[in-house]
Amino acid sequence: MPLRAKVASSVSRTAAALSRAAGRGDGSVIGGWIGLKIDPDLLAHLSAGRAIALVSGTNGKTTTTRLTAAAVGVLGTVATNSFGANMPTGHTSALAKAGSTPYAVLEVDEHYLAQVMEATEPHVVALLNLSRDQLDRAKEVAMMAQLWRAALVRHPELHVVANADDPMVVWAATPPASHDHRITPPTVVWFSAGQRWHDDSWVCPECGSSIQRSGEQWWCSGCPLRRPQPHWVVEDDGVVDPTGAWHKVVLQLPGRVNLGNAATALAVAAEFGVRPVDAVSRLSGVTSVAGRYAQVDRDGRNIRLLLAKNPASWLEAFDMADHAPTLLSINARDPDGLDTSWLFDVDFGPLRGRQVLITGDRAYDLAVRLDVNDVPFQHVRSFDEAVRSVPAGRLEVIANYTAFQDIRAELDRVN
Ligand SMILES: [Zn+2]
């Protein structure tokens, strides 16, 4: 690395360490910020010589990044932004902290994908899904897909691993003028991770006609855009690879959505030459990811934490949660997005018949929504009150971002 980059990298590590020592979080944002101030090209310098995978999408990127890093770990040490700091400051800090590693797997905020691709020159980019998120500031889904598409067109050498079940992702991953899927561009490997949430992909991003669905298939009624044949699919409790071989996947993470994340991780690792048969056992070593899916025992209750940030991830959380007492907690602080009207995009009907408790800064928004949805609930003022209000056994907690962090703090920053 050039001297300036070496100095920037060293100062970045020091700043991050100071921030951690001062108890101000993990320091990855401030460390990266200072490093990039000293050398604006620091991320590019730190990326040089590493084989890099980027993982982006609205939901599942933190977990998929963790699973992918575990799978690529078959080959050697892997740098990764495991604290979920997924903007260039976080990437810079993660690479500076890791020192020299042959591989890196980085979670990337979908808005920053183009910029991070330019800086890191990745070997593989994984595109998971696109759905509505943070109504007051995130881009419209179709605009996001257009940005991805424009970025990918500039990198024809890239290996793209993309979700065949999300029409917006398929359109973004398919170069203009070749979205006739009888011809799959050789550089796109498709996986099927399922898509429970369809409400952001009823309209074709290419021609504006309606998207039709039947079973797992989807197609545009007005142009050739349709679901490509996936190379990697989830089947029963395992994953089928492109050769047709089935691999049993044992995860400590719940839900079919995480089997889809595992399929994605295996597909990305395969682009580095990792055989699924070698990687699959490493996936079961991933227990929880920054508190997501963590289980804590307290006063005879087994508390499980599920993070749900937007309508698509709420649907997945309802699917993952056991039929057990469930605490919902909603805040609308800056990292959550300030607009809670998305609550009306979610059908809370699956919670009927469970004991439902609500809390959080915006518990009353949740109360109105549940009342409209005919789901009985009880308001509690604190997490402790929630724990005392349910019988011994499982308590599922589903919370959005800062509400989740508050509860995680009450449980002593469970990982
Ligand atoms: Zn169309």
Residues whose N, C-alpha, C, O or C-beta is under 5 A from the ligand:
A	BS01	ZN	C204 E206 C207 G208 S209 C220 G222 C223 L225
